[in-house]
């Protein structure tokens, strides 16, 4: 097994990744995006689609390898300190989810905010958080300002978004 | 007419006759970094099997520009695109392969493999860093983490010549890069579809050009008619910027023909078994070269640093050949030496086992078992073959760009991402958009749910050693049927 498969295997296991339903795959996409945004690079590149950041190569990888990774015992491997911390930060976001939102919508909102924030130049927005929220709601009208503000505060608090906009 | 769209030159082309070029495009073509593409073979080592497949990424890029020109001119006449859109899309088409590696996708896999290892070392605490990496791992690696389009975007943003020309003509280098990487996605579906879908300018050119150059006759597609079918309409399922590229339903048979042609092109040319085995062998050699720091650039990071250096112009197939030979003369790595000798003497690896499957739900148990064993227990295969000098290839080929595990019965609602590259049809009378693959009367519908997949195992022979291929075949057969 290649080293990168081991890295994927350990991370998928710790993040409870599955691919059975569309929602499972959506959550996986967003969790891995958030993880990569913290600097734990698994090599997946992301585009913007209807449900936010999406990596075609991650979908391919999941379909081709998840069963085999699941069957493997990775107990002899441990994550580096930085990767371990980042995985915990992504996982802990689920605890902050409010009841009015499903898990997949929650991760979609968080990952989309981080994606737009990380690509401000491409979206041609300034540094104000209001600009970030406006763009998000323009492309995702199902979310509102209160939800954006709440998510934004958590993302800043957990340092997914570093500089306060 | 926008000055930026006035043709200033025509370039002869064997596939299309002539390609018109604007002033800005001519300036881009004349840059040394674009001229580098002359030194990258479009199909890497396919010329070992189809000897005339010698065409370069340079002519392919011009071809994509030609087809993008046809598509955008047609849509401009119908007022479905603006002149500014046309200028941008032509620039993106011309530059879409600017980040390709020596030996094209093969090189991309090499740098991807190296980057993956670097990433893995940062993520997990490996106890086995010095562990031997077997040939089957090197030969069968297939990573996209150093994707040429992303390197291309980096070049467009950071290379002084290219970014300077784009800016001079009022274009944003970042936007051009994001168009050809597909990152714009649903923010501008039309842009994305023109360069990133089943029916895009890139795929159309490589089918026509590769077919012409290899002499394989699958590429007889009615290009002019196909382009005339294109329309831009509003998709009510999208929120912001809801325009999408569709094909007039009345001509869907032409699209079906194109998709079928591409299927045969992949199965007969790109994944030709001899070519695939050769490429596995070369990939192993290429990885060793790069990991020993013996090529022009030996990591993606080094490539990034070098995009404004003259050295970058040496990042091509010829310099790779020289580096292969030089490393052969200087290295103590016996395995590398053996690989190079096979390469130099064109000794092709022997395909000892091949399994094909065409399935709707799940593959045959034999197919699943072999796939599992190859990925999970390669030692078993080494034991059966009696050598660790082997490689394998697992290739899924689909008719339509629908993920090979996605089934149409799941329905398309909420699956926009997974169907993003599929061909959309438009019924003008009913003003209705649908996926070609969902049309029950379409041959693509019948085949889209089927997955064609094959596995090949090949052995890299050593001089003077005897191999019992019949025995190897029988033992693998026993493994997967037991």
Interface residues (C-beta under 8 A of the other chain):
Chain A: X1 X2 X3 X4 X6 X7 X10 X11 X22 X29 X40 X41 X42 X43 X44 X45 X46 X47 X48 X49 X50 X51 X54 X56 X57 X59 X60 X63 X64 X65 X68 X71 X72 X76 X77 X78 X79 X80 X82 X83 X121 X122 X138 X139 X140 X141
Chain B: X112 X113 X115 X116 X117 X119 X120 X121 X122 X123 X124 X125 X126 X127 X137 X141 X143 X144 X145 X147 X150 X174 X175 X178 X181 X182 X183 X184 X185 X186 X187 X192 X237 X238 X239 X240 X372 X375 X376 X394 X403 X404 X405 X410 X414 X415 X416 X417 X418 X420
